[in-house]
Amino acid sequence: MINIVEVTNKKLMKKFVDYPLSLYKDNPYYCPSFFSDEYKLFFPEKCVYSDSTKSKFFLAYKGDEIVGRIAGIIVYPYIKKTGRKVLRFSRFDLIDDAEVAKALLGAVEGFAKQEGLNEIQGPMGYNDTDREGLLIEGFDKISTFAENYSYDYYPKHLESNGFKKEIDWLEYKISIPEKPSEKIEKISALVAKRFKLRDITKDENMTVSKLIKNYDNQIFNVLNKAYEPLHGTIPLEGKVVKEILGLFKIFLIKDFISVIVNEKNEVIAFGAVLSSIVKEIIRCKGKITPKSIFRLLKLKKHPKTVEFALIAILPEYQNKGINAMIMNKIQKGLIKKGIKYAETNLELETNSSVISLWQGMDKEFVKRRRCYLKSIL
């Protein structure tokens, strides 16, 4: 007998957030989310998404033991953007049990029907910066901080409950050369001259704080316009932007950022790489302490590996070689710090403009993730 319990209080929400720590206890590839970030999703006054979404969280019990969890999320801006009456499922974790899967998925399906929705997609989060996609290939690879990890039995449980592929994301491991690419350097210089562009992060007086203070709105305008046609995206606005900027201030370093402006000093492209903090997040189990903060800041300054966070170019400047300017600046920063390789995080299989960034580079395909879709009556 599987008992589904909706999370209705702090105690249950704590169990909801903590459940993956026991499920993946002995798995070396799983990276937890920050506990505090996940926990506050339950509280409207603390959740940055509360103005534009509605969510429910469910736990599956077998007797007194928790054997699975799932969240259902209604993202109203996405419904408005696409016209689709779709609910997203997220935070989907469970033991290898068909009845548990059926009960959990049934809970979010019931939520969708109550709200008059006729599609369920996922795993998808509150927006494109939230963890998304179910692991299909790469179960023996450690997750980045931005990724979900899941066991190899998850797909069969979704597919046996009527879910089918909607789209995949691909991920690559990029080897960083010992010396900057002369080819990228030449293309970068030509593009900058032709379109009268410059990278403001090359200014010695420019700091991360100054970038955020003076160009934050422009940067997010570029991100929103560049990502608008992509699957699952919604505009990043309001409190969500402030939260992202807060993380940027902590974890971004100037060597790993590129911000391209035109002759009017308008931002037309942006790229950022983050120092990998996965090992410390695994060590502290996502629960921040003064010691873990010290270790995280140390990893920021002296990273061993890095993750590509965001790359965006205004539509009118795409396919003009602007990516060479971004890669030229960031590649030099990675070489300066002695970084040997970087992970790309999720790239839509249909997003040829981003995938083409790695042409001519030494890359290795490492993971595939999938968004599933089910129509309901």
C-alpha positions in Angstrom: 0.0 0.0 0.0 1.5 3.3 -1.1 0.3 6.4 0.8 0.7 9.8 -0.8 0.9 12.7 1.6 0.8 16.3 0.5 3.3 18.6 2.2 1.3 20.9 4.4 3.8 22.0 7.1 7.4 22.7 7.9 8.1 19.3 9.2 7.0 17.6 6.1 8.8 20.1 3.9 12.0 19.3 5.7 11.5 15.6 5.0 10.7 16.4 1.3 14.0 18.3 0.9 16.1 15.8 2.8 14.7 12.7 1.1 17.3 12.6 -1.7 20.2 12.6 0.8 19.1 9.1 1.9 18.1 7.9 -1.6 21.5 8.8 -3.0 23.5 8.3 0.2 26.1 6.0 -1.3 26.1 7.4 -4.8 29.2 9.4 -5.7 27.6 11.2 -8.6 24.7 13.0 -6.9 25.0 16.7 -5.9 22.3 18.0 -3.6 20.7 21.5 -4.0 21.2 24.0 -1.2 18.8 23.0 1.5 17.8 26.6 2.3 16.9 27.3 -1.3 14.7 24.2 -1.5 13.1 24.6 1.9 11.8 28.1 1.3 9.9 27.1 -1.8 7.1 26.0 0.6 6.7 29.5 2.0 5.1 32.1 -0.2 6.6 35.0 1.7 10.1 33.6 1.0 9.8 31.9 -2.4 10.8 34.2 -5.2 8.5 32.4 -7.6 5.3 32.8 -5.5 4.0 35.7 -7.5 4.0 33.8 -10.8 3.6 30.1 -9.9 1.6 27.7 -7.9 3.1 24.4 -6.6 2.3 21.4 -4.5 4.7 18.9 -2.9 4.0 15.2 -2.3 5.7 12.4 -0.4 5.1 8.7 -1.0 5.1 6.4 2.1 5.3 2.7 2.3 4.3 2.1 5.9 6.3 4.6 7.9 9.1 4.9 5.3 9.4 7.6 2.7 10.0 5.9 -0.6 9.5 8.8 -3.1 8.7 12.5 -3.6 7.5 14.8 -6.4 6.5 18.4 -6.9 3.9 19.8 -9.3 4.4 23.3 -10.5 2.1 25.6 -12.5 4.2 28.3 -14.2 1.7 30.9 -15.3 4.1 33.0 -17.5 4.8 29.8 -19.5 1.1 29.1 -20.0 0.6 32.7 -21.1 3.6 32.5 -23.4 2.8 29.2 -25.1 -1.0 28.9 -24.7 -0.5 25.4 -23.4 -2.4 24.2 -20.4 0.6 22.5 -18.9 1.7 21.5 -15.4 5.4 20.7 -14.7 6.6 18.0 -12.5 9.9 18.4 -10.6 11.9 17.1 -7.6 11.0 13.5 -8.8 12.9 11.0 -6.7 11.9 7.4 -5.8 13.0 3.9 -5.1 12.7 1.4 -8.0 9.1 0.5 -7.5 6.4 0.8 -10.2 3.6 1.3 -7.7 5.4 4.2 -6.1 6.0 5.8 -9.5 2.4 5.4 -10.4 1.2 6.9 -7.1 3.5 9.9 -7.3 2.7 10.7 -10.9 -1.0 10.2 -10.2 -0.7 12.9 -7.5 0.6 15.6 -9.9 -1.9 14.4 -12.5 -4.7 15.0 -10.0 -3.3 18.5 -9.3 -3.3 19.3 -13.0 -6.9 18.2 -13.5 -8.0 20.2 -10.5 -6.5 23.3 -12.2 -8.0 22.6 -15.6 -4.7 21.6 -17.2 -4.3 18.9 -19.9 -0.6 18.3 -20.2 2.2 17.3 -17.8 5.8 17.9 -18.7 9.0 17.3 -16.8 11.2 17.1 -15.0 11.0 20.9 -15.4 11.5 23.6 -12.8 10.3 27.1 -11.9 12.3 28.6 -14.8 15.3 27.7 -17.0 17.8 28.3 -14.2 16.1 25.6 -12.0 17.2 22.0 -12.4 15.5 20.3 -15.3 15.7 17.1 -17.4 15.8 13.4 -16.5 19.2 11.7 -16.9 19.1 9.3 -19.9 22.9 8.8 -20.5 25.8 9.5 -18.2 24.9 7.7 -15.0 28.5 7.2 -14.2 29.4 11.0 -14.4 29.3 13.4 -11.4 26.6 16.0 -11.7 27.3 19.7 -11.9 25.6 22.0 -9.4 23.0 23.0 -12.0 22.0 19.4 -12.8 19.7 16.7 -11.5 21.1 13.3 -11.0 18.8 10.3 -11.1 19.1 6.5 -11.2 18.8 4.6 -14.5 15.4 3.1 -13.6 13.6 6.4 -13.7 12.9 6.5 -17.4 11.1 3.1 -17.4 8.7 4.3 -14.7 7.8 7.5 -16.6 7.4 5.7 -19.9 5.2 2.9 -18.3 2.9 5.7 -17.1 2.4 7.2 -20.5 5.1 9.8 -20.7 7.0 10.2 -24.0 10.0 12.2 -25.1 9.4 15.9 -25.7 13.0 17.1 -26.1 16.6 16.3 -25.0 19.5 18.3 -23.6 23.1 17.4 -24.4 26.2 18.0 -22.3 29.8 18.1 -23.1 33.2 18.0 -21.4 35.4 20.6 -23.1 39.2 20.3 -22.9 40.9 23.7 -22.4 44.1 24.1 -24.4 47.4 25.1 -22.9 47.6 28.2 -25.0 44.9 30.6 -26.4 43.6 29.7 -29.9 45.2 31.9 -32.5 42.2 31.2 -34.8 39.7 32.4 -32.2 41.9 35.4 -31.4 41.9 36.5 -35.1 38.2 35.9 -35.6 37.5 37.8 -32.3 39.5 40.8 -33.5 37.8 40.9 -36.9 34.3 40.7 -35.5 35.1 43.4 -32.9 36.3 45.7 -35.6 33.6 45.0 -38.1 30.7 45.6 -35.7 32.4 48.2 -33.4 32.2 46.0 -30.4 34.3 45.7 -27.2 34.5 43.4 -24.2 34.1 45.7 -21.1 35.4 43.0 -18.8 38.9 43.6 -20.2 38.9 47.1 -18.6 41.2 46.8 -15.6 38.9 49.0 -13.5 35.9 46.9 -14.1 34.8 44.6 -11.3 32.1 42.1 -10.9 30.2 44.5 -8.6 30.5 47.3 -11.1 29.2 45.0 -13.9 26.2 44.0 -11.8 25.5 47.6 -10.7 25.8 49.2 -14.1 24.7 46.5 -16.6 22.5 44.1 -14.7 19.3 45.2 -16.5 20.9 45.1 -19.9 22.4 41.6 -19.3 19.1 40.1 -18.4 17.5 41.8 -21.3 20.0 40.0 -23.6 19.3 36.7 -21.8 15.5 37.0 -22.1 15.6 38.0 -25.7 18.1 35.3 -26.7 16.3 32.5 -24.7 12.8 33.5 -25.6 12.3 31.0 -28.5 13.9 28.1 -26.5 11.9 25.2 -25.0 10.6 25.8 -21.5 11.9 29.3 -21.0 10.2 32.3 -19.4 11.5 35.8 -18.8 13.8 36.2 -15.8 12.3 39.2 -13.9 11.8 40.8 -10.5 12.8 38.9 -7.4 14.2 36.0 -9.5 16.8 38.3 -11.0 17.8 39.7 -7.6 18.4 36.1 -6.4 20.5 35.2 -9.4 22.5 38.4 -9.0 23.1 37.6 -5.4 24.7 34.3 -6.4 26.7 36.0 -9.2 28.2 38.4 -6.7 29.4 35.5 -4.6 30.6 33.0 -7.2 31.5 34.9 -10.4 35.1 36.0 -11.0 36.1 38.5 -13.6 38.4 36.2 -15.5 35.4 33.9 -16.3 33.0 36.6 -17.6 32.6 38.2 -21.0 30.3 41.2 -21.6 30.2 42.6 -25.1 28.9 46.1 -25.8 28.3 48.0 -29.1 29.5 51.5 -29.9 26.5 52.9 -27.9 27.7 51.0 -24.8 24.7 48.7 -25.0 25.1 45.0 -24.0 24.6 42.7 -27.0 26.1 39.5 -25.6 27.1 37.9 -22.3 28.9 34.8 -21.2 29.8 33.4 -17.8 31.6 30.4 -16.4 31.4 29.4 -12.7 33.9 27.6 -10.6 32.7 24.2 -9.8 31.5 24.0 -6.1 30.1 20.4 -6.4 32.6 18.7 -4.1 31.9 21.1 -1.2 28.1 20.9 -1.7 28.4 17.1 -1.6 30.5 17.3 1.5 28.2 19.6 3.4 25.1 17.9 2.0 23.7 21.2 0.8 23.6 22.7 4.3 25.6 25.8 4.6 27.8 26.5 7.6 30.6 29.0 8.2 33.2 26.3 7.4 31.4 25.4 4.1 31.2 29.1 3.1 35.0 29.4 3.6 35.5 26.3 1.5 33.1 27.5 -1.2 34.9 30.9 -1.5 38.3 29.0 -1.6 36.9 26.9 -4.5 35.8 30.1 -6.3 39.3 31.6 -6.1 41.2 28.4 -6.8 38.9 26.2 -8.9 39.9 22.8 -10.2 37.1 22.6 -12.7 34.4 25.0 -14.1 30.9 24.9 -15.5 29.5 27.0 -18.3 26.6 29.0 -16.7 25.1 31.3 -19.2 25.8 32.3 -22.8 23.5 34.7 -24.7 23.7 36.8 -27.8 20.9 39.2 -29.0 19.1 37.7 -31.9 20.2 40.5 -34.4 23.8 39.7 -33.5 23.7 35.9 -33.7 25.6 34.0 -36.4 28.0 36.9 -36.8 31.0 35.5 -34.9 30.2 37.2 -31.6 30.7 33.8 -29.9 34.4 34.0 -30.8 34.8 37.2 -28.7 33.1 35.5 -25.8 35.1 32.3 -26.1 38.4 34.3 -26.6 38.0 36.2 -23.3 36.8 33.3 -21.2 39.3 30.8 -22.7 42.2 33.1 -21.7 40.8 33.4 -18.2 40.5 29.6 -17.9 44.1 29.1 -19.1 45.3 31.8 -16.7 43.8 29.8 -13.8 45.2 26.5 -15.0 41.8 24.9 -15.8 42.1 21.7 -17.8 38.5 21.2 -18.7 35.0 22.6 -18.4 31.5 21.2 -18.5 28.8 22.8 -20.6 25.7 22.0 -18.6 22.4 21.6 -20.5 22.2 22.4 -24.2 19.0 21.8 -26.1 19.6 19.3 -28.9 17.8 21.8 -31.2 20.0 24.8 -30.2 22.5 24.6 -33.0 23.9 28.1 -32.3 25.1 27.0 -28.8 26.3 23.6 -29.9 28.3 25.2 -32.7 30.3 27.1 -30.0 32.4 24.0 -29.5 33.2 23.4 -33.1 37.0 22.9 -33.5 37.4 22.3 -29.8 38.4 19.0 -28.1 35.1 17.9 -26.7 33.5 14.7 -25.3 29.8 14.0 -25.1 29.1 13.1 -21.5 25.4 13.2 -20.7 21.9 13.4 -22.1 18.8 14.6 -20.3 15.2 14.4 -21.4 12.0 16.3 -20.8 8.9 14.0 -20.9 5.4 14.9 -21.9 2.0 13.4 -21.2 -1.5 14.5 -22.4 -4.3 14.0 -19.9 -8.0 14.2 -20.3 
